[in-house]
Amino acid sequence: HSGARYAVKDQESAKECIEENMILRRIAPGSFELNDGLFVAITEEDLEYYDDFMEGCAVCGIPTRTLTREETLRLEPNLNPDLKLAVQVPDGTMDAMRLPLRFLATAKHNGAVIKPFTEVLSFLMDGHTVSGVHVRDHTTGKEYDIAADIVVNAAGPWAEKIARMAHVDVPVQPSPGVLVAVWGRYNNMVINRLHRSGDGDIVVPQRELSIIGTSSWVVDDPDKLDVPEEHIRLMYEKGAEMIPALKHARMRAAWSAARPLIGSRGATTGRELSRTFKCFDHADEGVEGFVTITGGKATTARAMAETTANVVVKKLGLDVPCRTREVVLLPHTAYYTG
């Protein structure tokens, strides 16, 4: 994300996105398709959003370039020929497998032990202090304890469930969304509709596929998600308003995943909740040794980790600066090769 999607109604998140966008380009070269993005105005109503959008991007420090209809169609000939104009922004496409592996590989190189398929079942407690976790390795069925000076809860949409194990509350509202991948690369740039963020208003190129997203609703349990047929149809319908050929594109896959949005229960769709993040030190609630990071998005993952690490280092009584803004990540293959 360049942050432009949030530049009008969620400027804190937009500023986080553009800052991290530039950092990630520097520390993870080769993990992104730096193809830029277009926010396209299809209708007169879209055009009415233009001034607010441009002002928001300027406030948030997001570079923009306005393109005429003709310039836009030369760049992306599959776009709706009725479009009025477009705004170019520094969006990009990330490799959702390789980028996390680069973070994990670099962490391993610096002494971290990665334990996939390992579920936290409960906390080890010493009075009102969390002193570790009791876990189950789902590859072997074995259960065991892991002692810790501090436990960080970075469980995404499950953060609230994990926090309850320590008898503290984290205001997380799981908000699923459906995405639909279709065969064929119908656009080379990330295409967004020039209006307030809504359902089916972004099309992301990914290798030989185009991914249409996304819908939004709220759930109580992030383990109980479905992929409603009407949401799939809506993605096709809304995507085709920007790229008409998508209407008859062959589906490769459809899936849903829950966003860990910060907010109290009771939101109706999740659209009204901010995409920013927050780190909670549960000492404020009388539980020591326990920190939660939640909210955010993939683009701001590094910033979330830096914020959390700074809290942890301070709690440990250390004075060690975070260096992840400068350290270039190891290649994703290093996760397997060491």
N, C-alpha and C positions, 0 to 999 in steps of 0.2 A: 504493500500500500504506500502511495505517496502521502496519504492522509486527506486527499481531496474529497473523498467520499464523506468525510466527517467535518469538512471545513466550515459549514454553516451552523450545524446544530450541536456539534461535539468538538469544540476547538481544542480542548485539552488533549483529547485522543489524536486529533489531526496533527498537532505539534509534535507529539511523541512519535507518530508514524514517520513524518518527514525526516526527523532527526535520525531515527533508527534506520530508515531507508538508506541514508548516506553512509552510516557506519557499516551496515551489512555489506554494501557494495565493496567496501575497503577490506573487511576482515574475512569475507567468504567469496573471493573471486571465483567465477566458474559455476557457482551454485544458482545463478539467476539468469534468466533471459531478460536482458535490459531493453525491453521492447517499447517502453513508454505506454501511456494510456490515453484514450480519447473519451471525453465526456460529450456525448452527442445530443443535440437538441433536435427532436423529431417534430414536435408540435409547437404551436404558438405558446401554449402553457409552459413548455420546457423553456422557451426563450425568456419568459418572465422570471425564471429562476437565475438567469445568467448573471445579473448584477450582484445579487447576494452571493452567488458562488465565487465570482471573481474577487469580491471584497473579502470573503472568508479566506480564500487561498492567500491573498496578500497579507492578511493579519497573521496567518499561521506560517508564513515563509515558504509557501509551496510555489515553485516556479510554474508559470502558465504561458501558453501561446495560443491565441485564438486563430482558428482556421476557417476559411470560407467553405461553403458546400463543395465547390470544385476541388479545392486542396484536400479536403477530407476524403472525397471519393477516389482521388488519385492514390492516396495512402491505403485506403480500405474499400476496394470496389464492391464488396459484398454488402456494405451498409445500405440501409433503406435510402433509396434515391430521393425521398421526400425530405430528408434532413435539412435543417436550416443552417447550422454551423456546428463546430466542435471546438473543444478546448483540450489542448495537449498538456499532459502532466507526466512527471517521472515515475509512473507505475512500473511494475515489472512482474515477471512470473518466476516463482521459486520452485525448486525441486523439493517437494514436501517430505521425501525420504532422505535425500542426501544431506540437506542442511542440518537436520537434527543429528544425523550421524557424525557430522563434522564437530558439533558441540560435544557430543559424547566421546568421540575419539580424542579430542583435545583435553577433556576432563580426565580420561583414563591415563593419558600421557603424563598428567600432573598428579596422579595418585588416586583418582577416584575409582571406586569399584562399582560397576554397573550391574544391577540385578533385575533383568527383565522377567516378566511373568511371576513376580513376587508381590503378594498382596499383604497389606497391613491389616491385621485382624484386631489388634488392640494396642494400647500404649502401656509401657512400663512406667509406673509412677513411684516417686519417692515423696510422699506427702502431696504437696501441691506443685511438684516439679515433674515434668516429663523427662524421663531418663533413658528412653529408648522405645523400641517397637517390638511387638511379637508378630511374626510374619509367616506366611505359607508360600513355599516354592511350588508353583502349580506344575512344574515339569517333573517333580519327584514326589509331591505330596508331603514333603517334610516341613514341619513347623519348627521355628527356632526364634531366639531373641537376638536383637541387635542393640547394643548399648550406644548411647550418644550423649554428647555434651548439650547439643541443641537439636531438635527435630524441626525440619521445615516441611510444612504441608503445602505442596505444589500440585495438588491433585485435580486441578481444573474444575470441571462441573461436579466432581465428587468432594470438593474441598469442604463443603458444609457437613457432609456425612462423616468425614475424617475428624473434623473439629469437634463434633459431638462426642467422639470417643474420649476427648479430654475435658468434656463438660464445658465447652465454650461455644459461642455462636459466631458464625461467619455469614454475612448477608450475601449469599450467592443465589442467583436465580438462573437455573439451567434453561437455556433457550436454544432448542434445536433449529436446524435449518436443512432443507433439502437442496442437494446439488445434482445436476444431471450432466453426465458426460456423453457426448455424441461423437460418432466417427466423423472425421474430417476436420481440417483446420480452416475454419471459415474466416478467421481474422488473425493478423499477426501482432496487433497491439491489443492491450486490455481495453475492452469496450464497456463503458458505463453510460447509463442514461443520465442526462443532465437534469436531474430533479432531486428532491429529497430522497434519501435512500429508501428503497422499498423492495418488493418481491420481484425476482427475476430480472433485475436491472443491471446485471454485469455478466459479460462473457469473457472467459479467460482462455487463451490458447495454451495448450499443454501437449507438447510433442505433436502427435498426429490427431489429437482430439481437441474439441472445444467444450469447455465446462460452463454450463449456465447456472447461475445462482442468484440469490438463494431465497428461500422463504424464512419465516420466523414465527415461532410460537413458544409458549412456555410449558414446562413440565415440572413435576415434583421429583421424579426419579430419572436420572440420566441413563440408567441401565434399561429403561423401558421406552425405547424410541421406535417409531415406525417410519415408513416412507409412504405417506398418503398419496394415492393415485391422483387426487385432485391437485396436489402440489406439483407432481411431475407434469401434468397437463398445463399448469400455470407457468412453469418454467419455459416450456415450449412456446406458449402463447406470448409471454412477455419478451422472451429472447428474440422471437421472430419479429417483434415490433422494431427492433434495432437491426437485425440481420434476417431478412425474410426467408432465406434459404434454410434456416434452422427449423422451420415449420415441419419439414419432411425429412430431417436428418435422422439417421438410424442411431438408436440409443445404444451406448456401450455399457453404461451402468448408471444407477441412481442410488444415492445413499443419504443418510442424515447423520449429523453429529451435533452435540450440544455445546454451545458457547457458555463459558462460566462468567456470566455478567454480574457485576456488583449491583445489588439492589434488593430491597425487601420483597417478600412474596406479595403477589397481587398484581404484578404487571400483566398486561393482556397479551402482547405480542412479543415483547423484548425489544422492539424498535425504539421505545422511549428510553431505554436504559443506556448509559454511557458505555463506551468501549475502552475506557481508561482502566488502569489497574491500581491496586492498593496492597501494601504490605501491613499485616496486623501483628503486633507484638502482644501476645496474649498475657504477658505480665500485667498489662493494663486491666485484665479481668481476674487477676489473682493466680494465674497459672504460669509458672516459670518454665524456661527451656523449650518453648514452643512458639513458632512463628508461622503465619500463613501468608502466602502470596496468591492473589487471585485476580480475575478480570483479565484485561488485555487481549492480545491476539498474537498470531505468529510473528508479525512484523516487529512487535515490541518485546519479544521473548528475552532478548539479551538485556534490555533495559530493566525488565522485571527481575532478572537474576542479579543484576548489579545492585538494584535497590535492596533486594533481600540480603545479599552478601554484606552490604554495608551495615544493615541492622544486626546481622549475626556477629560480624567482627566486633562491633561496638559492645554487644552483650558479652562477648568473650574477653573483653578488656584489652583488645589488640588495636594496633594502629597500622593497618595494612591497606594501601590504596588498591582499588579495583583496577585491573589493567585490560579488561575485556574490550574496551573501546579501541585498543591499539593492537592487541595480539591477533595475528592472522591465524585462522583455524587450520588444523591439519586436514588433509583430504579425507573424504568419507571412507575410503578404503582402509585407512589407518585404524578404524574401529575394529576391523577383522584381523588385520595383520600386526597390530601393535606398533 
